[in-house]
Amino acid sequence: MTTASSSQNSNNDDDDAMDKIQPSTYYMNQNNFAFCGYCLKIARNTSANLGVSAYVWDAGVALCRYFEKENISFTGKKVIELGSGTGIVGMLATLLGGNVTFTDQPNALQQIEHNITINIPAACRHRINVRPLIWGEDHIRFTNEYDFILGSDLVYSSASYSSLIRTLHYLAHPDTIIYLASAFRKGNGSLSFHDVLLPVYFKCLVVDKLADKDITVYKMTKIGRGPEDWFLM
């Protein structure tokens, strides 16, 4: 497993302090989830101010359920997950055969690595990469050769929407399949993001819905030139 979390800060005081905390007290609220014949034990870091990254969101569970329902295989495919959080979606993609890059903000990477350690057999970890990614900034450090881009509950703050679209469009090539699971919430412009903004840059198909939770799973592919292309001109 390759990580980049420790190299992102020249000042390692916070990292050193975190390393001194025993995993039994640092990681709490472990929950079990079953998908595709696998049991995932998800531990959440409750001590590092991770905000939304410290939760298993219903949209992530819905995306995993969709993979199970559709019997989707990622065998031999190059996969990147945005906003991995606890890592639940990316870990299932790994167990389903994918070569998976998990991404999130730098302070969330240790939580992802912890869950990978307790869920992914050592023999599979060579197919895993964990890297920091700030949307709209770090995406140019990544390739655009992914077969799949995965994301769940990424659309929660309108301040990040333009950066998210730039990142998605940059990472995708015309044959990349994007699975995006979103929960719609009042007041954050999420409905407009999906109905108005995304279709400008992506072909969007609704493939699953959880009406009781107002969650929709989209299958998307890149179309035309995106905001990143114009930016580079």
SULBELMO-V988408 format. One record per residue. N is the residue number from 1. D_LAST is the distance of its C-alpha to the last C-alpha in Angstrom with 1 decimal. Layout:
n->N d_last->D_LAST
n->N d_last->D_LAST
This chain:
n->1 d_last->36.2
n->2 d_last->33.3
n->3 d_last->32.5
n->4 d_last->30.2
n->5 d_last->31.8
n->6 d_last->34.1
n->7 d_last->31.5
n->8 d_last->29.3
n->9 d_last->31.8
n->10 d_last->33.5
n->11 d_last->36.2
n->12 d_last->38.1
n->13 d_last->40.8
n->14 d_last->39.8
n->15 d_last->39.4
n->16 d_last->42.8
n->17 d_last->44.4
n->18 d_last->43.0
n->19 d_last->44.3
n->20 d_last->47.8
n->21 d_last->47.9
n->22 d_last->49.7
n->23 d_last->47.8
n->24 d_last->50.8
n->25 d_last->50.2
n->26 d_last->46.4
n->27 d_last->45.7
n->28 d_last->47.5
n->29 d_last->47.8
n->30 d_last->47.4
n->31 d_last->47.2
n->32 d_last->47.6
n->33 d_last->45.7
n->34 d_last->46.5
n->35 d_last->44.1
n->36 d_last->44.5
n->37 d_last->47.6
n->38 d_last->46.1
n->39 d_last->47.1
n->40 d_last->44.4
n->41 d_last->45.8
n->42 d_last->43.2
n->43 d_last->43.9
n->44 d_last->42.2
n->45 d_last->41.7
n->46 d_last->43.4
n->47 d_last->43.4
n->48 d_last->39.8
n->49 d_last->38.4
n->50 d_last->36.0
n->51 d_last->35.9
n->52 d_last->34.6
n->53 d_last->34.2
n->54 d_last->38.0
n->55 d_last->38.8
n->56 d_last->39.1
n->57 d_last->37.7
n->58 d_last->39.1
n->59 d_last->35.8
n->60 d_last->35.7
n->61 d_last->39.2
n->62 d_last->38.4
n->63 d_last->35.6
n->64 d_last->38.0
n->65 d_last->40.6
n->66 d_last->38.3
n->67 d_last->37.8
n->68 d_last->41.6
n->69 d_last->42.3
n->70 d_last->40.1
n->71 d_last->41.1
n->72 d_last->37.6
n->73 d_last->37.3
n->74 d_last->34.5
n->75 d_last->36.4
n->76 d_last->34.2
n->77 d_last->31.0
n->78 d_last->28.1
n->79 d_last->27.9
n->80 d_last->26.0
n->81 d_last->27.4
n->82 d_last->25.6
n->83 d_last->28.0
n->84 d_last->30.9
n->85 d_last->33.3
n->86 d_last->36.7
n->87 d_last->35.2
n->88 d_last->37.4
n->89 d_last->34.9
n->90 d_last->33.4
n->91 d_last->37.0
n->92 d_last->38.1
n->93 d_last->35.2
n->94 d_last->36.3
n->95 d_last->39.9
n->96 d_last->38.8
n->97 d_last->37.6
n->98 d_last->33.9
n->99 d_last->32.1
n->100 d_last->30.8
n->101 d_last->28.4
n->102 d_last->29.5
n->103 d_last->27.1
n->104 d_last->27.8
n->105 d_last->27.8
n->106 d_last->29.6
n->107 d_last->32.9
n->108 d_last->33.3
n->109 d_last->33.1
n->110 d_last->36.8
n->111 d_last->37.9
n->112 d_last->36.0
n->113 d_last->37.4
n->114 d_last->40.9
n->115 d_last->40.8
n->116 d_last->39.5
n->117 d_last->42.5
n->118 d_last->45.0
n->119 d_last->43.7
n->120 d_last->42.1
n->121 d_last->44.6
n->122 d_last->44.1
n->123 d_last->43.8
n->124 d_last->40.6
n->125 d_last->38.8
n->126 d_last->37.2
n->127 d_last->34.9
n->128 d_last->33.7
n->129 d_last->30.9
n->130 d_last->30.6
n->131 d_last->27.5
n->132 d_last->26.2
n->133 d_last->23.1
n->134 d_last->21.9
n->135 d_last->19.6
n->136 d_last->16.2
n->137 d_last->16.8
n->138 d_last->18.4
n->139 d_last->16.9
n->140 d_last->14.6
n->141 d_last->18.0
n->142 d_last->19.1
n->143 d_last->18.9
n->144 d_last->18.0
n->145 d_last->21.2
n->146 d_last->23.4
n->147 d_last->25.8
n->148 d_last->26.4
n->149 d_last->24.9
n->150 d_last->27.7
n->151 d_last->27.9
n->152 d_last->30.9
n->153 d_last->31.2
n->154 d_last->27.7
n->155 d_last->27.5
n->156 d_last->29.8
n->157 d_last->27.9
n->158 d_last->25.6
n->159 d_last->24.1
n->160 d_last->22.5
n->161 d_last->21.3
n->162 d_last->17.6
n->163 d_last->17.5
n->164 d_last->19.5
n->165 d_last->17.4
n->166 d_last->14.2
n->167 d_last->16.5
n->168 d_last->18.2
n->169 d_last->15.2
n->170 d_last->13.8
n->171 d_last->17.4
n->172 d_last->18.3
n->173 d_last->18.1
n->174 d_last->19.6
n->175 d_last->23.1
n->176 d_last->23.0
n->177 d_last->25.7
n->178 d_last->25.2
n->179 d_last->28.4
n->180 d_last->28.2
n->181 d_last->31.5
n->182 d_last->31.6
n->183 d_last->34.4
n->184 d_last->34.1
n->185 d_last->35.3
n->186 d_last->36.0
n->187 d_last->34.1
n->188 d_last->30.9
n->189 d_last->29.0
n->190 d_last->29.0
n->191 d_last->30.2
n->192 d_last->27.5
n->193 d_last->24.9
n->194 d_last->26.3
n->195 d_last->27.3
n->196 d_last->24.5
n->197 d_last->21.3
n->198 d_last->21.4
n->199 d_last->22.2
n->200 d_last->18.9
n->201 d_last->17.1
n->202 d_last->20.3
n->203 d_last->23.5
n->204 d_last->26.1
n->205 d_last->29.7
n->206 d_last->32.5
n->207 d_last->34.7
n->208 d_last->37.0
n->209 d_last->38.4
n->210 d_last->40.8
n->211 d_last->42.1
n->212 d_last->44.4
n->213 d_last->41.6
n->214 d_last->38.9
n->215 d_last->36.6
n->216 d_last->34.4
n->217 d_last->32.9
n->218 d_last->29.9
n->219 d_last->28.7
n->220 d_last->25.0
n->221 d_last->22.6
n->222 d_last->18.8
n->223 d_last->17.9
n->224 d_last->14.8
n->225 d_last->11.3
n->226 d_last->11.4
n->227 d_last->10.3
n->228 d_last->8.9
n->229 d_last->6.6
n->230 d_last->5.3
n->231 d_last->5.6
n->232 d_last->3.8
n->233 d_last->0.0
